[in-house]
């Protein structure tokens, strides 16, 4: 998912990702979501961390790998 630079910093990515995750998680009780982003993208890291993703410690070339494990718990940031 990418947000046009004109709209970055306005919460558009957060809302879009929350809605996407809410929809997926409403249909499944046990989910693992993996995301990758360039290591220098602190905005992406902040977004994923805010929504409950955790750093796996893995690196793939220039990308960090984060994971969200869902097992019937509340989605962080969705209240």
MOWONOR-V305243 format. One record per residue. N is the residue number from 1. RES is the residue in one small letter. D_CENTER is the distance of its C-alpha to the mean C-alpha in Angstrom with 1 decimal. Layout:
n->N res->RES d_center->D_CENTER
n->N res->RES d_center->D_CENTER
This chain:
n->1 res->x d_center->9.9
n->2 res->x d_center->12.0
n->3 res->x d_center->13.4
n->4 res->x d_center->17.1
n->5 res->x d_center->18.2
n->6 res->x d_center->20.4
n->7 res->x d_center->17.7
n->8 res->x d_center->15.2
n->9 res->x d_center->15.3
n->10 res->x d_center->16.2
n->11 res->x d_center->13.0
n->12 res->x d_center->12.9
n->13 res->x d_center->9.3
n->14 res->x d_center->8.3
n->15 res->x d_center->10.8
n->16 res->x d_center->10.1
n->17 res->x d_center->6.5
n->18 res->x d_center->8.2
n->19 res->x d_center->11.2
n->20 res->x d_center->9.9
n->21 res->x d_center->8.4
n->22 res->x d_center->11.7
n->23 res->x d_center->13.8
n->24 res->x d_center->12.8
n->25 res->x d_center->13.0
n->26 res->x d_center->16.3
n->27 res->x d_center->17.8
n->28 res->x d_center->17.0
n->29 res->x d_center->17.7
n->30 res->x d_center->16.3
n->31 res->x d_center->13.1
n->32 res->x d_center->11.3
n->33 res->x d_center->8.1
n->34 res->x d_center->8.2
n->35 res->x d_center->6.7
n->36 res->x d_center->9.3
n->37 res->x d_center->10.1
n->38 res->x d_center->13.5
n->39 res->x d_center->14.5
n->40 res->x d_center->15.9
n->41 res->x d_center->12.9
n->42 res->x d_center->12.7
n->43 res->x d_center->11.1
n->44 res->x d_center->7.9
n->45 res->x d_center->8.3
n->46 res->x d_center->9.0
n->47 res->x d_center->6.3
n->48 res->x d_center->3.6
n->49 res->x d_center->7.0
n->50 res->x d_center->8.0
n->51 res->x d_center->5.9
n->52 res->x d_center->7.4
n->53 res->x d_center->5.8
n->54 res->x d_center->9.1
n->55 res->x d_center->10.8
n->56 res->x d_center->13.0
n->57 res->x d_center->15.6
n->58 res->x d_center->15.9
n->59 res->x d_center->16.4
n->60 res->x d_center->17.2
n->61 res->x d_center->19.5
n->62 res->x d_center->17.8
n->63 res->x d_center->14.2
n->64 res->x d_center->12.2
n->65 res->x d_center->10.6
n->66 res->x d_center->7.9
n->67 res->x d_center->8.0
n->68 res->x d_center->7.4
n->69 res->x d_center->11.0
n->70 res->x d_center->12.2
n->71 res->x d_center->15.9
n->72 res->x d_center->17.3
n->73 res->x d_center->15.7
n->74 res->x d_center->14.5
n->75 res->x d_center->10.9
n->76 res->x d_center->10.5
n->77 res->x d_center->11.0
n->78 res->x d_center->12.4
n->79 res->x d_center->16.0
